[in-house]
Amino acid sequence: MHSLVPFFCEEFNLKTRDYRLGIGSETHGYQTGEILRRIEEVLLQEKPAWVVVYSDTNSTLGGVLVAAKLSIPVAHVGVGLRANDKYEPFLKRLNEGLLRTF
């Protein structure tokens, strides 16, 4: 499977990432807390006009939440099949549902 990130960056003249959070595989609570803290640091430093997120991972959820709290507009690129079954797989569906509220 190939990443779509290089395609979107080239197609829309976007920069590739300048930051890597490096949080790793921890509990969901730890991951989400660290994501919020680290993304907030980056957004406060960079002061972007927009935040672009993709997928529906914990990082995506954290980016959307921090951007919303800092009043930064968000563009969400969602890909993949939507099963409309909030229990399968539960955490992915949970994030997906939360992202739709923003």
N, C-alpha and C positions, 0 to 999 in steps of 0.2 A: 504494500500500500504506500502510495506517495503522499507527501504532505501537500496540502493546497496553499500553505502559507507563502512559499516563494511565488506561486502563480499570482495570488492576490496582491502581493507587494509589487510585483512587476506590472501587473495589469492596471493597478490604481495608483502607481507611483508612490508607494508607501515605503517607509524605512523598515528594515528588519529590526528585530529587537536589539535594544541597547542594554537591557537588564535581564538577568536570570535570577529568579527568586531562590532557587536551590533549596527548597523546603524538604523535598523527599517524601518518602512513604511513612507518615506518622498517622496518628488517629485523626479522624475527620475534624474534631474540635481543635486539635493543635494546628493542623494544616490551615483551617479556616482563619484562626486567630492570627497566625503568622502571615498569611496572605493579606489580610486586612491591614496589618501593621506595615508590612513592607511595601505594598502597593500605595498606601497613603503617603509614605515617605517619598516615593518616586513622583507621584502626582503633584505633591506640594512643591517639589523641587523643579519639575519640568513645566508645570502650569499649561497643560495641553488644552487646545480648543475643543477636542473630542477625544473620547476613549473608544477604541474599536476592540471588541472581544469576539471570540468565536467558540463554538461548541457549547457544552453545558457542564463544565468541570467545576471543581471547587475554586480554581483560579478565576474562571469566568464569573462565577457568582461573587467572589470577593472584589473583582475589578468593577463590576456593575454597582455593587453596594457602596464602595468607597467613592466612585465617581458621582453617584446620586447624592451622597451626603455632602460632597464638595461642590454640588451644582454644576457638574461638568456633563454635557450631553454625551450619550452613549449610543454607539451603533453596534448591534449584535448580529453576527453572521451565524445562523444556525444551519447545520447540515445534518443529514441522516434521517432515518425512519422515525416517525412519531407513532408509537404504539397505542397511545391513549390509555395505557394501563399503568396507573401510578405505582403499582407494586412490582413491576418487572422492568429493568432492575430498579429497585426502590430509590437508591441514592441519586442515580442519574435522573429519574423522573421527578424527584424532589427538587433538584436544582433547576430542571427545565420549568417546572411550575412556578418556582420563585422568580426566575428570570422573566417570565411572561408578565409579572406584575409591574415590572419597571418599564 
